Amino acid sequence: MTNVFAAIGQHRDDPYLLLLLGSDGLHYAKPLPDGEPVPVEPGEEWVVDERTPRPDEVAE
């Protein structure tokens, strides 16, 4: 199954590092412009959008 991502935030110190939520329920860091998503555990270093979807909403 293909993992679908939603951008839900960015790193506080690096605006070119996005925080993604995968349809698998895991969080990923994605360096722009063309880096690969890497699993991360989000903490205070991330600014997260308050309207973050649930993992089951990501693939819709």
DSSP file (Angstrom, degrees, kcal/mol; ACC not computed):
  #  RESIDUE AA STRUCTURE BP1 BP2  ACC     N-H-->O    O-->H-N    N-H-->O    O-->H-N    TCO  KAPPA ALPHA  PHI   PSI    X-CA   Y-CA   Z-CA
    1    1 A M              0   0    0      0, 0.0     2,-0.3     0, 0.0     0, 0.0   0.000 360.0 360.0 360.0 139.3    0.0    0.0    0.0
    2    2 A T        -     0   0    0      1,-0.0     2,-0.5    21,-0.0    21,-0.0  -0.601 360.0-129.2 -79.5 134.5    1.2    3.5   -0.9
    3    3 A N        -     0   0    0     -2,-0.3     2,-0.4    19,-0.1    -1,-0.0  -0.739  21.4-158.0 -84.9 128.2    1.8    5.9    2.0
    4    4 A V        -     0   0    0     -2,-0.5    19,-2.1     2,-0.0     2,-0.3  -0.856   9.7-151.4-106.1 142.5    0.1    9.2    1.5
    5    5 A F  E     -A   22   0A   0     -2,-0.4     2,-0.4    17,-0.2    17,-0.2  -0.856  13.2-161.5-119.7 150.1    1.3   12.3    3.4
    6    6 A A  E     -A   21   0A   0     15,-1.9    15,-2.5    -2,-0.3     2,-0.5  -0.999  27.2-125.0-123.4 131.7   -0.2   15.5    4.7
    7    7 A A  E     +A   20   0A   0     -2,-0.4    13,-0.2    13,-0.2     3,-0.1  -0.651  37.9 165.5 -74.4 122.3    2.1   18.5    5.6
    8    8 A I  E     -     0   0A   0     11,-3.0    41,-3.6    -2,-0.5     2,-0.3   0.428  55.3 -24.2-120.8  -2.1    1.2   19.4    9.2
    9    9 A G  E     -AB  19  48A   0     10,-1.3    10,-2.9    39,-0.3     2,-0.3  -0.990  53.5-116.7 178.1-174.8    4.1   21.6   10.3
   10   10 A Q  E     -AB  18  47A   0     37,-1.8    37,-3.0    -2,-0.3     8,-0.2  -0.969  37.2 -89.6-146.1 161.6    7.7   22.8    9.9
   11   11 A H  E     - B   0  46A   0      6,-2.4    35,-0.2     3,-0.7     6,-0.2  -0.482  30.3-134.0 -72.8 138.7   10.8   22.8   12.0
   12   12 A R  S    S+     0   0    0     33,-3.2    -1,-0.1     1,-0.2    34,-0.1   0.846 104.3  34.1 -61.9 -35.6   11.3   25.9   14.2
   13   13 A D  S    S+     0   0    0     32,-0.4    -1,-0.2     1,-0.2    33,-0.1   0.577 122.8  43.2 -98.6 -11.7   15.0   26.4   13.1
   14   14 A D    >   -     0   0    0      3,-0.2     3,-1.9    -3,-0.1    -3,-0.7  -0.820  57.5-171.7-138.5  95.8   14.8   25.2    9.5
   15   15 A P  T 3  S+     0   0    0      0, 0.0    -1,-0.1     0, 0.0    -3,-0.1   0.617  86.5  65.5 -65.2  -9.9   11.8   26.3    7.4
   16   16 A Y  T 3  S+     0   0    0      1,-0.1    16,-3.4    16,-0.1     2,-0.6   0.246  85.3  83.1 -94.1  13.2   12.9   23.9    4.7
   17   17 A L  E <   - C   0  31A   0     -3,-1.9    -6,-2.4    14,-0.2     2,-0.2  -0.933  68.1-163.2-118.8 106.6   12.2   20.9    6.9
   18   18 A L  E     -AC  10  30A   0     12,-2.4    12,-2.4    -2,-0.6     2,-0.5  -0.569  14.9-135.2 -90.4 150.7    8.5   19.9    6.8
   19   19 A L  E     -AC   9  29A   0    -10,-2.9   -11,-3.0    -2,-0.2   -10,-1.3  -0.929  28.3-169.1-102.4 124.9    6.7   17.7    9.3
   20   20 A L  E     -AC   7  28A   0      8,-3.3     8,-2.3    -2,-0.5     2,-0.5  -0.834  18.6-146.6-114.3 151.0    4.4   15.2    7.6
   21   21 A L  E     -AC   6  27A   0    -15,-2.5   -15,-1.9    -2,-0.3     6,-0.2  -0.983  22.4-147.5-112.7 123.9    1.8   12.9    8.8
   22   22 A G  E >   -A    5   0A   0      4,-2.9     3,-2.4    -2,-0.5   -17,-0.2  -0.543  24.6-117.3 -88.9 156.1    1.6    9.6    6.9
   23   23 A S  T 3  S+     0   0    0    -19,-2.1    -1,-0.1     1,-0.3   -18,-0.1   0.626 115.7  68.3 -65.1 -10.7   -1.6    7.6    6.3
   24   24 A D  T 3  S-     0   0    0    -20,-0.2    -1,-0.3     2,-0.2     3,-0.1   0.438 118.9-111.3 -85.0  -0.7    0.2    4.9    8.3
   25   25 A G  S <  S+     0   0    0     -3,-2.4     2,-0.2     1,-0.3    -2,-0.1   0.391  79.9 119.6  88.8  -3.1   -0.1    7.2   11.4
   26   26 A L        -     0   0    0     29,-0.1    -4,-2.9    15,-0.0     2,-0.3  -0.578  60.8-123.3 -94.3 158.5    3.6    7.9   11.7
   27   27 A H  E     -CD  21  40A   0     13,-0.5    13,-2.1    -6,-0.2     2,-0.3  -0.767  27.2-169.9 -99.7 147.7    5.3   11.3   11.5
   28   28 A Y  E     -CD  20  39A   0     -8,-2.3    -8,-3.3    -2,-0.3     2,-0.4  -0.976  19.8-136.6-137.0 147.2    8.0   12.1    9.0
   29   29 A A  E     -CD  19  38A   0      9,-3.0     9,-2.3    -2,-0.3   -10,-0.2  -0.893  21.7-169.0 -99.7 135.7   10.5   14.9    8.4
   30   30 A K  E     -C   18   0A   0    -12,-2.4   -12,-2.4    -2,-0.4     2,-0.3  -0.930  11.0-148.0-130.0 107.2   10.9   15.9    4.7
   31   31 A P  E  >  -C   17   0A   0      0, 0.0     4,-2.3     0, 0.0   -14,-0.2  -0.552  36.7 -95.8 -72.8 136.0   13.7   18.2    3.7
   32   32 A L  T  4 S+     0   0    0    -16,-3.4   -16,-0.1    -2,-0.3     4,-0.1  -0.683  90.3  19.6 -91.0 150.6   12.8   20.6    0.8
   33   33 A P  T  4 S-     0   0    0      0, 0.0    -1,-0.2     0, 0.0    -3,-0.0  -0.976 135.2 -15.3 -92.2 -19.8   13.1   20.7   -2.1
   34   34 A D  T  4 S+     0   0    0      2,-0.1    -2,-0.2    -2,-0.0     2,-0.1   0.100  84.8 132.6-139.0  29.0   13.7   17.0   -2.9
   35   35 A G     <  -     0   0    0     -4,-2.3     3,-0.0     1,-0.1    -5,-0.0  -0.347  56.4-108.7 -76.9 162.9   14.6   15.0    0.2
   36   36 A E        -     0   0    0      1,-0.1     2,-0.1    -2,-0.1    -7,-0.1  -0.696  37.2-101.2 -89.4 142.6   13.0   11.7    1.2
   37   37 A P        -     0   0    0      0, 0.0    -7,-0.2     0, 0.0    -1,-0.1  -0.428  39.3-165.9 -62.9 134.9   10.6   11.5    4.1
   38   38 A V  E     -D   29   0A   0     -9,-2.3    -9,-3.0    -2,-0.1    -3,-0.0  -0.988  27.0-105.5-125.0 131.5   12.3   10.1    7.2
   39   39 A P  E     +D   28   0A   0      0, 0.0     2,-0.3     0, 0.0   -11,-0.3  -0.282  47.8 170.8 -57.3 137.3   10.4    8.8   10.3
   40   40 A V  E     -D   27   0A   0    -13,-2.1   -13,-0.5     2,-0.0   -21,-0.0  -0.945  37.7-127.4-141.3 162.0   10.6   11.2   13.3
   41   41 A E        -     0   0    0     -2,-0.3   -15,-0.0   -15,-0.1   -13,-0.0  -0.950  38.0-131.4-108.7 107.7    9.1   11.7   16.7
   42   42 A P        +     0   0    0      0, 0.0     2,-0.2     0, 0.0   -15,-0.0  -0.317  38.2 158.1 -66.3 140.8    7.8   15.3   16.8
   43   43 A G    >   -     0   0    0     -2,-0.0     3,-1.6     4,-0.0     0, 0.0  -0.527  60.2 -53.6-136.8-155.4    8.7   17.4   19.8
   44   44 A E  T 3  S+     0   0    0      1,-0.3   -32,-0.0    -2,-0.2     0, 0.0   0.645 120.5  74.2 -68.0 -14.9    9.0   21.1   20.8
   45   45 A E  T 3  S+     0   0    0    -34,-0.1   -33,-3.2   -33,-0.1     2,-0.4   0.537  88.5  76.6 -75.5  -4.2   11.3   21.7   17.8
   46   46 A W  E <  S-B   11   0A   0     -3,-1.6     2,-0.6   -35,-0.2   -35,-0.2  -0.869  70.1-145.8-110.6 140.4    8.3   21.5   15.5
   47   47 A V  E     -B   10   0A   0    -37,-3.0   -37,-1.8    -2,-0.4     2,-0.4  -0.931  27.6-161.9 -98.0 116.9    5.5   24.0   14.8
   48   48 A V  E     -B    9   0A   0     -2,-0.6   -39,-0.3   -39,-0.2     2,-0.1  -0.869  19.6-116.5-109.7 133.3    2.4   21.9   14.2
   49   49 A D    >   -     0   0    0    -41,-3.6     3,-0.9    -2,-0.4    -1,-0.0  -0.417  18.3-136.3 -63.0 134.7   -0.7   23.2   12.5
   50   50 A E  T 3  S+     0   0    0      1,-0.3    -1,-0.1    -2,-0.1   -42,-0.0   0.706 100.8  63.4 -66.9 -19.5   -3.7   23.1   14.9
   51   51 A R  T 3  S+     0   0    0    -43,-0.1    -1,-0.3     2,-0.0    -2,-0.1  -0.091  72.6 158.5 -97.4  34.7   -5.9   21.7   12.1
   52   52 A T    <   -     0   0    0     -3,-0.9   -44,-0.1   -44,-0.1     2,-0.0  -0.366  36.9-128.9 -61.7 129.4   -3.9   18.5   11.8
   53   53 A P        -     0   0    0      0, 0.0    -1,-0.1     0, 0.0   -47,-0.1  -0.328  20.8-104.9 -74.6 161.9   -5.9   15.7   10.2
   54   54 A R    >>  -     0   0    0      1,-0.1     3,-1.8    -2,-0.0     4,-0.9  -0.531  37.1-107.6 -75.6 154.1   -6.3   12.2   11.7
   55   55 A P  H >> S+     0   0    0      0, 0.0     3,-0.7     0, 0.0     4,-0.7   0.854 120.8  56.0 -54.1 -36.3   -4.3    9.5    9.8
   56   56 A D  H 34 S+     0   0    0      1,-0.2     4,-0.1     2,-0.2   -33,-0.1   0.699 105.1  53.8 -71.2 -16.3   -7.5    8.0    8.3
   57   57 A E  H X4 S+     0   0    0     -3,-1.8     3,-0.8     1,-0.1    -1,-0.2   0.655  92.0  74.7 -86.6 -17.8   -8.3   11.5    6.8
   58   58 A V  H << S+     0   0    0     -4,-0.9    -2,-0.2    -3,-0.7    -1,-0.1   0.897  96.8  45.1 -63.8 -42.0   -4.9   11.8    5.1
   59   59 A A  T 3<        0   0    0     -4,-0.7    -1,-0.2     1,-0.2    -2,-0.1   0.489 360.0 360.0 -83.1  -3.2   -5.7    9.4    2.3
   60   60 A E    <         0   0    0     -3,-0.8    -1,-0.2    -4,-0.1    -2,-0.1   0.494 360.0 360.0 -78.1 360.0   -9.1   10.8    1.6
